[in-house]
Amino acid sequence: MDRISSVVIVGAGAIGASVAAMLSDSGHAKVQVCASGERQERYRKEGFVVNGTRYFFPLAEKDTSRKADLVILAVKNYSLDEAIDEMKPLVGNDTIILSLLNGITAVPRLRDEFGADKVPFAMILGIDAHRHANEVQFTSKGQIFFGFEKERIAAGESKLRVLGDFLSVCNVPYRIPEDIVKEVWFKFMMNVAVNQWSAFLRASYSLFHRSRHARALLEQTMAEVVNLSKKFGTGLSDDDIARMLSILDGLPSFGRTSMLQDVEAGRRTEVEAFAGTMVRLSKEAGIRCPYNEMLYQAICALEESYAS
């Protein structure tokens, strides 16, 4: 494949709808949305309102021989299996699958299903998209990071070039880091610490800017991720904790994490992808992660409180 001309978005929430709008506005690709059941009718009827503009993205036709050049996943981790079933008819031999899911488990799962050559590691950082009903607002596009691990870079070089060229002409910021695995784990560390504690404490970034106690909770929780990373050889070091706190200090004080928004809205959270993954992998590595063990129980209890 020399160029990308057809894109399917799987998961048209805050991130997915924002990316769909960016790509559609560029005029360089046909952008479709993958949906089934009730969502199909709702998308046809209501469309999506992104930064005040209403979009009616075409729905992906799953019974066609025309496969997507690029599939972008932006679902929650707990919806990944459903998303895989929906996207299977759209994936061809040359399709690139870009996962913007949080956590560290989605890419291995997608590779098991579709093959490692189709699925680079990827993430999005810095986008401030928020959704209310079918309306999405964002002021920062953020930046998409993607790449293959070092032993696959040579084989995947052409795919990375095609994807980079496409995002460039679409004016979507991107970066191909030297060590994408470490960068994905770095974001995982941020999610495990900041997302979970913000949800549990019901706090915006402001609390973590000014409270030494809140920052101490973040530091101890991030230390557990660094310890696990050292066991799995994924590149994090103690210096990355200070790097993360520096990034946090640059975020707007009124900002609220996605997990905090989920708790405030009474929605299911991604605790399984964060603390749940930490507990499981730490057990495999023969180490303890007491902060994550506590967070797992606490956030699961929060979810159970919704019905009371």
Secondary structure, DSSP 8 states (H G I E B T S, - for coil): -----EEEEE--SHHHHHHHHHHHHHTSSEEEEE--THHHHHHHHH-EEETTEEE---B--TTSS--EEEEEE---GGGHHHHHHHHGGGEEEEEEEEE--SSSSHHHHHHHHH-GGG--EEEEES---EEETTEEE-S---EEEEE--GGGHHHHHHHHHHHHHHHHHTT--EE--S-HHHHHHHHHHHIIIIIHHHHHHT--HHHHHH-HHHHHHHHHHHHHHHHHHHHHT----THHHHHHHHHHHTS-TT---HHHHHHHTT----TIIIIIHHHHHHHHHT---HHHHHHHHHHHHHHHHTT-
